[in-house]
């Protein structure tokens, strides 16, 4: 697996900082090419999915959240 570029990780962390959210240090970055099933069928870009596993979420049914970052614009395209 390819390691996420530092600029992509920094964009995700900055998105969190702007919202006063501490994502913790435990994360996994997954490269999703534009033709991959995890990209929406109308998506024409390669994207990075950054999965964060903060301590604060361990009490919920889902213990992670994901940010989707465009590696060219360094914009967070979606979150959840």
C-alpha positions, 0 to 999 in steps of 0.5 A, spaced: 500 500 500 502 506 498 503 511 504 499 517 504 503 524 502 504 528 508 500 534 504 494 529 504 494 528 512 496 535 513 489 537 510 485 532 514 488 534 520 487 541 518 480 540 517 479 537 524 483 543 527 479 548 524 473 544 527 476 544 534 476 536 534 482 532 536 482 526 531 488 523 535 494 519 532 491 513 530 489 513 523 489 509 516 490 512 509 487 508 503 488 510 496 482 510 492 483 510 485 477 513 481 474 507 478 474 503 484 468 501 487 469 505 494 469 511 489 462 514 487 460 511 480 460 519 478 467 520 481 472 522 476 478 523 481 483 519 485 481 520 492 484 518 499 480 516 505 483 517 512 480 513 517 481 516 524 480 512 530 480 517 536 479 515 543 473 519 544 469 515 539 470 508 542 464 508 546 460 509 540 457 503 535 462 506 530 469 507 533 472 511 527 470 517 522 473 518 515 475 524 511 475 524 504 481 528 501 482 530 494 490 529 493 490 535 488 486 540 491 487 538 498 480 539 500 476 535 504 471 532 499 466 529 505 466 526 512 462 521 516 
